[in-house]
């Protein structure tokens, strides 16, 4: 089995609606994302012969995902009042609405699915919320 792993990071805020504790308040993290792909065979195409995939393609795909989340407020659909959303939009805040509670676990799953949709044979995505706390999702 062959594996490739790449890493990106982004800064973003989130909060957990209905959570009893500090994380119910908007707060930010320096999110660190590690994506690993795997396959039993290497490419036989001329350009990528002997590679699982071109590292630059995998790095670029993960970078695009992280760039969309960078310097944003990641919030769960239905967790903010419409007038709050409108007020934040009027201030030109970058907001990313997701269909899930924006936990590290759910972000790992979300990023893995986006990479799979982009055609990568994803094995595992790790999302570090802090240097010492990591959630992972394996496909």
N, C-alpha and C positions, 0 to 999 in steps of 0.2 A: 504494500500500500504506500502510495506517495502522498505527502502532505506539503502544503504551502500555508504560510501564516503571515499576515500583515497587520499593521496597527495604524490607527488614526485616533484623533481626539477632538473634542469640541467642548465649548463652554455653553451651558444652557441652564435655565431655571425650570423648576416644576413644583408641583405640590400634590398631595394626595388627599383628595376629597374624602370626607368621612373617616379619616384616620385620627385616632386619639393620640396626639403627641406633636412634637415639633414639626414633623414633616407635613402637617396639615397647612403650614404657612409656606408661602412662596419662598424658595431658597434655591441657590445655584450650586452647580458642581462643575468640576473639570472632568467630564466623562472621557474615559479611555476605552476604546473599542478594539478588540483583537478578533480578527476573522480568520478562520482556518478552513481550507478546502482540502478534499482528498479524492483520489481515484486510484484504481488499480493499474491503469495504463497511462503512458505518456503520449503526447501528441506525435503524430507522424507527418503533420503538415510541414511544408518547407520552412516557414518562418518560425514556428514554435516546436520544431522537431526536438525531442528529448526533454520537453518541458511539460509540466502538468497544465499550466496556462502561462501566458506571458505575465510576469509579476506586475508590469506596468498597468495591464488591464485590470487586474484585481485591485491594485492600489488605487487606481482612478475611480473604480466603482465604489469602493468604500469611502473614498474622499468625497465624492459627490453626495452620498447619503449623509455623511457627517457635516458637510458644508450646509446642507439644507437645515440641519438642526442647530447649527452654531449660532450663538448669541440670540437665542429665541426663548420664548416661554412655551414649553411643551405642556399642553393641557388636554385633559380627557373631555370628549364631547359630553355636554350636559353638566359639566362641573362648574361653569361660570354663568352668571346671568347674562342675557343678551345685551343689556345696557352696559355691562362691564366690558364685554368683548368689543362693543362699538366704541366705547371710550378709549380703550387701548389701541384700537385700529386708528382712531382719529389722532392719536399721538405717534402714529407710525411705528408702533412696536411690532417686531417680528414674532409672530405666534404660529405655532404648529399644533393643529388640532389632531388628536389621535382617537381611535375608537376603543382605547383600553386605558386602564389606570397606568400612568407613566412611571412604573417601577423599573428598576434595572433589569429585572427578569423579563418583563414585557418588552422592554426596548431591545434586549438581546434577541428575543424571538422575532420581533418586527424587522430588525436589521437582517437577520438570517433569511427571512422570507423575501426581502427586497433583493438580496444577493442571489437567491435561488431564481427569482423571476428574471434576473439579468443573465441567467444561464450558467452560473457558477455552481460546481458540485460542493456545496457547503457541508462541512462536517460539524463545526462548532463556532459559536460567536460568544465572546466574553465581553461583558460591559462592567467596567469598574466605575463605581459611583464615587469612591474615594480610593486612595492608594492601597488601602487594606481591605476593601469590601468589593467583592466581585460576584456577579450573577452570570450564569452561562446557560446557553440553549444549544442542544445538539439535535441535528436533523436526523 
